Amino acid sequence: MGYASTRSAALTGLTAHVIDVEADAAPGDAELHLVGLPELSVWPARTRIRAAILNSGTSWLDARITVSVSPVIPVYDAAADLALAVALLAAAGVIPPERIAGRVFLGELALDGQIRPIRGVLPMVAAAVRAGISRVVVPAECAPEAAQVPGAVVMPVTRLADVLDQLRHGAFRDHHCQEPEPAPSSSFAVDLAEVPGNQAARRALEVCAAGGHHLFLSGDGPVTMLAERLPGIMPPLTDEAAREVAEIYSLAGRSHRAQGITPPLSAPHHSETPAAIFGSVAGNRPGALSLAHRGVLHLADAPEFARPVLDGLCRPMDSGQVHLSGQGRSVRYPGRFTLVLDARPCPCLERRRCACTPEVRRRYRARLALLLSRVAVRAPVKWGDRAARAGEPSATVAARVLAARVRAAHRLAETPWRTNAEIPAPDLHTRFPVASEAAELLRSAVNTGLVTADGLPRLLRVAWTLADLRGADRPQFDDAAGALELWKGADDDGAR
């Protein structure tokens, strides 16, 4: 009978923190008390731990055992099962208490003693390393993902019995994970040269990739082909951004590389629920918006999405975060993405048999009015001449985009922003003014009602991107005119 302590980790949204797991074994009736867990999770956790211990060749302990978790976990996702089990066994003298110190234990216990994989192992291992604990015991299936964290010494395990055997004999094998092989600069097997015609839409894609602007594609042409090729012309993610993306995918239960990857593409179907789009507080799962972080979110047939989804997109588009509340708590997930909306002129799937009136078309496109007020780049998309000469390949466009991003990064080096689309409106007038002729042209567009006052900052950001693409120090008259053309770019067939 005695006392033992070890460490585990827990998640709140995407934020991970290390938790202390203490266990005390005292004479008395054979009972197990869990302290510091949500009330509804105490009984399932106690049942799993008891069954896993019994099925691992260890008799149940004839003692009164109390296991405490600190700080209190608001939501228990079973990632601390393994830590709870080894702590109580160490307190009861089954394994030496000193051998569980200095390690973080992560893993869900099955009733037969198997250690199941968990979601969010990447941010949890990163939190352990930040806390100065490099040795982390994880489920074997999660080991390759955990190995992406610099400085982590990962110990993969498959069964509780194996963990106990290694701890008893002091032969816990520390596996220094190998550095993953560099990923190719672009993992997409699609190319812009495959898209027929649509030079205006191709130009719009290039501008959005260079500046991080949102895009609206109008028409019944190859909109999906264009959206799928946008990540391929965007610069590869920086190491910091790649780690952010990898942690989001880890929390979603998907593996993802944390180095040298192409920006992600998330394309939810319009039939998906708001929880699938924005994320869930109850399940602590990011949604499609967060899976598009630092990449592209494509909403095909955008007017078909539910009204709560369309209206709920506005705040993440402005803030770069998804804020969810419910069940007495709130979580935030990252959501800095480039939005690609596309819409047909009317609800009909067959244009040749279309009998929609102008009013039907107007109401169909009006569902996007709130979103389109935040979209500065628009382009028509039509099926071009398939026999026409192929356009520029993605590699050529990506080189221009990268050069523009480098210019923008140099200009924004002393700011918290990465792309032109992130610059706040006040700074566009004070820190980054455009040429006087360009400013006058855009002001006249506002005065004549062509552009709203809220739309002016978006046009200024696009003008800066056009200047970056042509290698200029600041936007001139032609850049402002180009921004206006992109603003008016969608076709007139009910588009606006």
WODA-V33225 format. One record per pair of residues at least 12 apart in sequence whose C-alpha atoms are under 10 Angstrom apart, sorted by the first residue. I is the first residue (numbers start at 1). GAP is how many residues later the second one is. Records with the same first field share a line. If there is no record, write none. Layout:
I: GAP, GAP
//
This chain:
1: 23, 24, 25, 26, 61, 62, 63, 64, 89, 90, 91, 92, 93
2: 21, 22, 23, 24, 25, 63, 86, 88, 89, 90, 91, 95
3: 19, 20, 21, 22, 23, 62, 63, 64, 84, 85, 86, 87, 88, 89, 90, 94
4: 17, 18, 19, 20, 21, 63, 82, 83, 84, 85, 86, 87, 88, 89, 92, 93, 94, 95, 96, 97
5: 15, 16, 17, 18, 19, 62, 63, 64, 78, 79, 81, 82, 83, 85, 86, 92, 93, 95, 96, 97
6: 13, 14, 15, 16, 17, 77, 78, 80, 81, 82, 84, 91, 92, 93, 94, 95, 96, 97, 98, 99
7: 12, 13, 14, 15, 62, 63, 73, 76, 77, 80, 93, 94, 95, 96, 97, 98, 99, 121, 126, 129
8: 12, 13, 61, 71, 72, 73, 74, 75, 76, 95, 96, 97, 98, 99, 116, 117, 120, 128, 129
9: 12, 64, 70, 71, 74, 95, 96, 97, 112, 114, 115, 116, 118, 119
10: 61, 62, 63, 64, 65, 66, 67, 68, 69, 70, 96, 110, 111, 113, 114, 117
11: 62, 63, 64, 65, 66, 68, 108, 109, 110, 112, 113, 116, 240, 273
12: 61, 62, 63, 64, 269, 272, 317, 318, 319, 320, 321
13: 107, 235, 238, 266, 267, 268, 270, 271, 272, 273, 310, 311, 317, 318, 319, 320, 321
14: 106, 109, 110, 230, 233, 234, 236, 237, 270, 271, 272, 317, 318, 319, 320
15: 105, 108, 109, 112, 232, 316, 317, 318
16: 104, 105, 106, 107, 108, 109, 110, 111, 112
17: 54, 106, 107, 108, 109, 110, 111, 113, 114
18: 52, 53, 86, 106, 107, 108, 109, 110, 111, 112, 113, 115
19: 50, 51, 52, 53, 54, 61, 64, 85, 109
20: 48, 49, 50, 51, 52, 63, 64, 84
21: 14, 15, 46, 47, 48, 49, 50, 59, 62, 63, 64, 65, 66, 67, 83, 84
22: 13, 44, 45, 46, 47, 48, 61, 62, 65, 66, 68, 69
23: 12, 42, 43, 44, 45, 46, 61, 62, 63, 64, 65, 66, 67, 68, 69
24: 39, 40, 41, 42, 43, 44, 63, 64, 65, 66, 67, 68
25: 36, 37, 38, 39, 40, 41, 42, 63, 64, 65, 66, 67, 68
26: 36, 37, 38, 39, 40, 65, 66
27: 35, 36, 37, 38
28: 34, 35, 36, 37
29: 32, 33, 34, 35, 36
30: 30, 31, 32, 33, 34, 35
31: 29, 30, 31, 32, 33, 34, 35
32: 14, 15, 17, 18, 29, 31, 32, 33, 34, 35, 56
33: 13, 31, 32, 33, 34, 35
34: 12, 31, 32, 33, 34, 35, 50
35: 31, 32, 33, 34, 35, 37, 38
36: 31, 32, 33, 34, 35, 36, 37, 38, 40
37: 30, 31, 32, 33, 34, 35, 36, 37, 38, 39
38: 34, 35, 36, 37, 38
39: 35, 36, 37
40: 35, 36
41: 34, 35, 36, 37
42: 34
44: 34
45: 31, 32, 33, 35, 36, 39, 63, 64
46: 35, 38, 39
47: 64
48: 30, 33, 37, 60, 61, 62, 63, 64, 65
49: 32, 33, 35, 36, 37, 39, 59, 60, 61, 62, 63, 64
50: 35, 59, 61, 63
51: 58, 59, 60, 61, 62
52: 29, 30, 33, 57, 58, 59, 60, 61, 62, 63, 107, 108, 109
53: 32, 33, 36, 56, 57, 58, 59, 60, 107, 108, 111
54: 57, 58, 59, 107
55: 55, 56, 57, 58, 59, 105, 106
56: 55, 56, 57, 58, 103, 104, 105, 106, 107, 108
57: 56, 103, 104, 107
58: 31, 36, 103, 106
59: 35
60: 29
61: 27, 28, 31, 32, 33
62: 30
63: 29
64: 28
65: 23, 24, 26, 27
66: 22, 25
67: 17, 18, 20, 21, 24
68: 16, 19, 20
69: 14, 15
74: 254, 255
75: 206, 207, 208, 209, 254
77: 30, 31, 41, 42, 206, 207
78: 28, 29, 30, 31, 38, 40, 41
79: 26, 27, 28, 29, 30, 36, 37, 38, 39, 40, 41, 42, 45, 59
80: 24, 25, 26, 27, 28, 29, 38
81: 24, 25, 26, 27, 28, 29, 34
82: 22, 23, 24, 25, 26, 27, 31, 33, 34, 55, 56, 57, 77, 78, 81
83: 17, 20, 21, 22, 23, 24, 25, 54
84: 21, 22
85: 20, 24, 75, 79
86: 14, 19, 74, 77, 78, 81
87: 13, 14, 18
89: 75
90: 74, 77, 78
94: 70, 73, 74
95: 69, 70, 71, 72, 73, 74, 75
96: 68, 71, 72, 73, 74
97: 70, 71
98: 69
99: 67, 68, 69, 70, 71, 72, 73
100: 67
101: 32, 34
102: 30, 31, 32, 33, 34
103: 25, 30, 31, 32, 33, 34, 50, 52
104: 20, 21, 24, 25, 29, 30, 31, 32, 33, 34, 50, 51
105: 20, 30, 31, 32, 33, 34, 50
106: 12, 15, 18, 19, 30, 31, 32, 33, 36, 50, 51
107: 12, 14, 30, 31, 32, 33, 35, 50, 51, 53
108: 30, 31
109: 30, 49, 50, 51
110: 49, 50
112: 47, 48
113: 45, 46, 47, 48, 49
114: 25, 43, 44, 45, 46, 47, 48
115: 23, 24, 25, 26, 41, 42, 43, 44, 45, 46, 48
116: 22, 23, 24, 25, 26, 41, 42, 43
117: 21, 22, 23, 24, 25, 26, 41, 136
118: 20, 21, 23, 24, 132, 133, 135
119: 23, 128, 129, 130, 131, 132, 133, 134, 135, 136, 165, 166
120: 22, 25, 26, 126, 127, 128, 129, 130, 131, 132, 133, 134, 135, 164, 165
121: 17, 18, 21, 22, 24, 25, 126, 129, 130, 132
122: 20, 21, 22, 23, 24, 25, 26, 27, 121, 122, 124, 125, 126, 127, 128, 129, 133, 136
123: 23, 26, 120, 121, 123, 124, 125, 127, 128
124: 12, 22, 25, 123, 126, 127
125: 12, 13, 20, 21, 22, 23, 24, 25, 26, 27, 28, 29
126: 20, 22, 23, 24, 25, 26, 117, 121
127: 22
128: 24
129: 20, 21, 22, 23, 24
130: 21, 22
132: 19, 20
133: 18, 19, 20
134: 15, 16, 17, 18, 19, 20
135: 16, 17, 18, 19, 20, 39, 40, 41
136: 16, 17, 18, 19, 20, 38, 39
137: 16, 17, 18, 19, 20, 26, 35, 37, 38
138: 16, 17, 18, 19, 20
139: 15, 16, 17, 18, 19, 20
140: 14, 15, 16, 17, 18, 19
141: 15, 16, 17
142: 12, 14, 15, 108, 113
143: 12, 13, 14, 32, 34
144: 12, 33, 34, 35, 36, 111, 113
145: 35, 101, 102, 105, 109, 110, 111, 112, 113
146: 31, 104
147: 28, 29, 30, 31, 32, 33
148: 29, 30, 31, 32, 95, 98, 108, 109, 110, 111
149: 28, 30, 94, 109
150: 27, 29
151: 25, 26
152: 23, 24, 25
153: 21, 22, 23, 24
154: 19, 20, 21, 22, 23
155: 17, 18, 19, 20, 21, 22
156: 17, 18, 19
157: 16
180: 77, 78, 79
181: 76, 78, 79
182: 75, 76, 77, 78, 79
183: 74, 75, 76, 77, 78, 79
184: 52, 75, 76, 77, 78
185: 47, 50, 51, 52, 74, 75, 76, 77
186: 45, 46, 47, 48, 49, 50, 74, 75, 76, 77, 209
187: 44, 45, 49, 73, 74, 75, 76
188: 40, 41, 42, 43, 44, 45, 74
189: 39, 40, 43
190: 35, 36, 38, 39, 40, 42, 203, 204
191: 34, 35, 37, 38, 39, 41, 42, 200, 201, 202, 203, 204
192: 13, 33, 34, 36, 37, 38, 40, 41, 198, 199, 200, 201, 202, 203, 204, 205
193: 36, 196, 197, 198, 199, 200, 201, 202
194: 31, 32, 35, 192, 196, 197, 198, 199, 200
195: 26, 27, 28, 30, 31, 34, 188, 189, 191, 195, 196, 197, 198
196: 25, 26, 29, 186, 187, 188, 189, 190, 191, 192, 193, 194, 195
197: 25, 184, 185, 186, 187, 188, 189, 190, 191, 192, 193, 194
198: 23, 24, 28, 181, 182, 183, 184, 185, 186, 187, 193
199: 180, 181, 182, 185, 192, 193
200: 178, 179, 180, 181, 286, 289, 290
201: 14, 15, 16, 17, 22, 25, 176, 177, 178, 179, 180, 181, 285, 288, 289
202: 24, 27, 28, 177, 179, 189, 190, 195
203: 176, 194, 283
204: 12, 13, 173, 174, 175, 176, 282, 285
205: 12, 21, 22, 24, 25, 26, 28, 29, 135, 172, 173, 174, 192
206: 24, 27, 28, 188, 191, 192, 194, 195, 259, 260, 263
207: 170, 193, 194, 197, 255, 256, 258, 259, 261, 262, 276, 279
208: 22, 25, 26, 130, 131, 132, 168, 169, 193, 212, 213, 254, 257, 258
209: 21, 22, 23, 24, 25, 26, 86, 87, 129, 188, 189, 191, 192, 193, 195, 196, 210, 256
210: 23, 24, 25, 187, 188, 190, 191, 192, 193, 194, 195, 196, 198, 209, 210, 211, 252, 255, 256, 258, 259
211: 23, 127, 190, 193, 194, 197, 207, 208, 209, 210, 211, 250, 251, 252, 253, 254, 255, 257, 258
212: 22, 82, 83, 84, 124, 125, 126, 127, 193, 206, 207, 208, 209, 210, 249, 250, 253
213: 124, 125, 126, 127, 161, 162, 163, 164, 206, 207, 208, 209, 245, 248, 249, 252
214: 82, 83, 103, 123, 124, 125, 126, 127, 157, 158, 160, 161, 162, 163, 164, 207, 244
215: 12, 83, 123, 124, 125, 126, 127, 157, 159, 160, 161, 162, 163, 164, 271, 272
216: 83, 86, 123, 124, 125, 126, 127, 155, 156, 159, 160, 161, 162, 163, 164, 165, 271, 273, 274, 279
217: 83, 84, 123, 124, 125, 126, 127, 160, 161, 162, 163, 164, 165, 272, 273, 274, 278
218: 83, 123, 124, 125, 126, 127, 160, 161, 162, 163, 164, 271, 272, 273, 274, 275, 276, 277, 278
219: 123, 124, 125, 126, 127, 160, 161, 162, 163, 164, 271, 272, 274, 275, 276
220: 81, 122, 123, 124, 125, 126, 129, 130, 131, 160, 161, 162, 163
221: 123, 159, 160, 161, 162, 163
222: 159, 160, 161, 162
223: 75, 77, 78, 117, 118, 119, 120, 121, 157, 158, 159, 160
224: 43, 74, 75, 76, 77, 116, 118
226: 114, 155
227: 38, 40, 69, 70, 71, 72, 73, 112, 113, 114, 115
228: 37, 38, 39, 68, 70
229: 36, 165
230: 33, 35, 65, 66, 68, 108, 110, 164, 168
231: 31, 32, 33, 34, 63, 64, 65, 107, 163, 167
232: 30, 31, 32, 33, 162, 163, 165, 166
233: 29, 30, 160, 161, 162, 163, 164, 165, 166, 167, 168, 169
234: 28, 29, 61, 62, 160, 163, 164, 165, 166, 167, 168, 171
235: 25, 26, 27, 28, 163, 164, 166, 167, 168, 170, 171
236: 23, 24, 25, 26, 27, 28, 59, 162, 166
237: 21, 22, 23, 24, 25, 26, 27, 57, 58
238: 20, 21, 22, 23, 24, 25, 56
239: 19, 20, 21, 22
240: 18, 19
241: 17, 18, 19, 20, 22, 52, 53, 54
242: 14, 15, 16, 17, 18, 19, 20, 21, 22, 51, 52
243: 13, 14, 15, 16, 17
244: 14, 49, 50, 90
245: 12, 13, 14, 16, 18, 19, 45, 46, 47, 48, 49, 50, 89
246: 12, 13, 15, 45
248: 37, 38, 39, 42, 43, 44, 45, 85, 86
249: 36, 37, 38, 41, 42, 43
250: 35, 36
251: 33, 34, 35
252: 27, 31, 32, 33, 34, 35, 36, 38, 39
253: 32, 33
262: 32, 33
263: 29, 30, 31, 32, 33, 74
264: 27, 28, 29, 30, 31, 32, 33, 73
265: 23, 26, 27, 28, 29, 30, 31, 32, 33, 72, 73
266: 21, 22, 23, 24, 25, 26, 27, 29, 30, 31, 32, 33, 71, 73
267: 21, 22, 24, 25, 29, 30, 31, 32, 33, 73
268: 19, 20, 21, 29, 30, 31, 32, 37
269: 19, 29, 30, 31, 32, 33, 35, 36
270: 29, 30, 31, 32, 33, 34, 35, 36, 39
271: 33, 34, 35
272: 16, 33, 34, 37
273: 14, 32, 33, 35, 36
274: 13, 14, 31, 32, 33, 34, 35, 36, 38
275: 12, 13, 34, 49
276: 12, 13
277: 12, 13, 14, 32, 35, 36
278: 12, 13, 31, 34, 35, 38, 44, 45, 46, 55, 57
279: 12, 43, 44, 45, 52, 53, 54
280: 44, 45, 46, 51
281: 42, 43, 44, 45, 46, 47, 48, 49, 50, 51
282: 43, 44, 45, 47
284: 47, 49
285: 48
286: 36, 45, 46, 47, 48, 49
287: 35, 46, 48
288: 47
289: 24, 27, 28, 31, 32, 33, 44, 45, 46, 47, 48, 50
290: 26, 30, 31, 32, 42, 43, 44, 45, 46, 47
291: 42, 43, 44, 45, 46
292: 42, 43, 44, 45, 46, 47
293: 27, 28, 40, 41, 42, 43, 44, 45
294: 26, 40, 41, 42, 43, 44
295: 40, 41, 42, 43, 44
296: 40, 41, 42, 43, 44
297: 38, 39, 40, 41, 42, 43, 44
298: 39, 40, 41, 42, 43, 44
299: 40, 41, 42, 43, 44
300: 40, 41, 42, 43, 44
301: 40, 41, 42, 43, 46
302: 38, 39, 40, 41, 42, 63, 65, 66, 69
303: 38, 39, 40, 41, 43, 44, 60, 61, 62, 63, 64, 65, 66
304: 39, 43, 60, 63, 64
305: 62, 63
306: 61
307: 60, 61
310: 57, 58, 59, 60, 61
311: 56, 57, 58, 59, 60
312: 59
313: 26, 57, 58
314: 56, 57, 58, 59, 60
316: 17, 18, 19, 20, 21
317: 18, 19, 20, 21, 22, 54, 57, 58
318: 17, 18, 56, 103, 104, 106
319: 15, 16, 17, 103
320: 13, 14, 15, 16, 17, 102
321: 12, 13, 14, 15, 16
322: 12, 13, 14
323: 12
336: 86
338: 83
339: 32, 36
340: 35, 37, 38
341: 27, 30, 31, 34, 37
342: 36, 37, 38, 39
343: 21, 22, 25, 38, 152
344: 17, 20, 21, 37, 149, 150, 151
345: 13, 15, 16, 17, 19, 20, 146, 147, 148, 149, 150
346: 12, 14, 15, 16, 17, 18, 19, 147, 148, 149
347: 13, 14, 17, 18
348: 13
358: 135, 136
359: 135
360: 134
361: 132, 133, 134
362: 131, 132, 133, 134
363: 131
364: 130, 131
365: 129, 130, 131
366: 128, 129, 130
368: 127, 128
369: 127
372: 124
373: 78, 79, 81, 82, 85
374: 80, 81, 84
375: 80, 83, 84, 112
376: 45, 79, 80, 81, 82, 83, 84, 85, 86, 107, 108, 110, 111, 112, 113
377: 81, 82, 85, 106, 107, 108, 109, 110, 111, 112, 113
378: 107, 108, 109, 110, 111, 112, 113, 117
379: 106, 107, 108, 109, 110, 111, 112
380: 108, 109, 110, 111, 112, 113, 115
381: 109, 110
400: 68, 69, 70, 71
401: 64, 67, 68
402: 67
403: 65, 66, 67, 68
404: 15, 60, 61, 62, 63, 64, 65, 66, 67, 68
405: 13, 14, 15, 60, 63, 64
406: 13, 62
407: 58, 60, 61, 62, 64, 65, 66
408: 12, 56, 57, 59, 60, 61, 65
411: 21, 62
412: 20
419: 42, 46
420: 38, 40, 41, 42, 43, 44, 45, 48
421: 36, 37, 38, 39, 40, 41, 43, 44
422: 36, 39
423: 34, 35, 37, 38
424: 33, 34, 37
425: 29, 31, 32, 33, 35, 36
426: 31
427: 30
428: 29, 30, 32, 33, 36
429: 28, 31
432: 28, 29, 32, 42, 43
433: 27, 31, 41, 42
434: 26, 27, 29, 30, 33, 39, 40, 41, 42, 43, 45, 46
435: 39, 40, 41, 42, 44, 45
436: 39, 40, 41
437: 38, 39, 40, 41, 43
438: 22, 25, 36, 37, 38, 39, 40, 41, 42, 43
439: 17, 21, 36, 37, 38, 41
440: 37, 40
441: 36, 37, 39, 40, 43
442: 13, 14, 15, 17, 18, 35, 38, 39, 41, 42
443: 13
445: 39
450: 34, 37, 38
451: 33, 36, 37
455: 32
456: 28
458: 25, 29
459: 20, 21, 22, 23, 24, 25, 27, 28
460: 15, 19, 20, 23, 24
461: 14, 19, 22
462: 13, 17, 18, 20, 21, 22, 24, 25
463: 12, 13, 14, 15, 16, 17, 18, 19, 20, 21
464: 12, 15, 16, 19
465: 14, 18
466: 12, 13, 14, 16, 17
467: 12, 13, 15
//
